Structures are given as structure tokens and as C-alpha cells.
Amino acid sequence: MKMAPTGKGKLKIEIKKIEKQKARMVTFSKRRQGLFKKAQEYANITGSQIAVLVFSPAGNPYFMVTVI
């Protein structure tokens, strides 16, 4: 017996600026960590060298370089 889907699945969300400064910084930190992790995984899989440079909403630079 098949069950009918009850959820909405993957919904598209509207992309908009986060107005609260503190919430924006928290979101930036989490996404930065995720981006650096994905870059490291990609470098490990492909054996390539990768450099990532991002700037926080406050203008501070953060960078990561993979070394083989």
C-alpha cells in the first residue's frame, strides 16, 4: 500500500537581506565554515590546490588555502 506524500517537499525560499546585524554575522560564520569544508573536500577528491577568500559583512577578510 502506497502512502500519499504529506509534506511539501523542498520549497523555494525568497532570498532577502538579513536585517539584524547579529543574525547576519552568525549566518555568515556558518556559511563560511561550510564553504571552507566543501573546498577542502573538493581538494581532497581532485588532488587540486584551492584558495578561497571571503569578506564578512564587517569587511574582514577570511581565507583558506589547501596544500597538497
Secondary structure as UniProt FT lines:
FT   HELIX           21..46
FT   STRAND          51..55
FT   TURN            57..58
FT   STRAND          61..65
//
